[in-house]
Amino acid sequence: MNNLPFKRLIISLLILALAVPVGQARSFDRPSAPRQQKSSSNKGPMKHKKTVKVKGPRAVEKSKKDQEAKQGKLKKDYGKYVKENQKRSIDIQSPEVKDRMKQNIKNADASYKTKHKNSATRTRRAGKKYR
């Protein structure tokens, strides 16, 4: 009589052990439940993002455009001023000093180009320029 609870326990464990794999195997036969619509936060990055340009009042747009034009003109004028100053500073020198200054400028430009070229070829995108 003492073996009866032990036998019941073994039989119940055996049934449970066989029921789990059978239940998993039957789940493959069942048609899948309809999928719910995914939320937009779970979606990956969109391929075509539409950029929306927000326009302000016409007066604001015009003033921004005018300001950018003035900044560009000032930048161009400053570059012209620097070049004229360099030429004038070279022109007032004696001929020997002029030659030496011109040679120094050439040497500095050449060293800058080689240094820039060496550093640029290290990166993949910039290296394409010098192939």
Secondary structure, DSSP 8 states (H G I E B T S, - for coil): -THHHHHHHHHHHHHHHHHHHHHHHHHHHS---------GGGS---SS---------HHHHHHHHHHHHHHHHHHHHHHHHHHHHHHHHHHTS-HHHHHHHHHHHHHHHHHHHHHHHHHHHHSHHHHGGG-
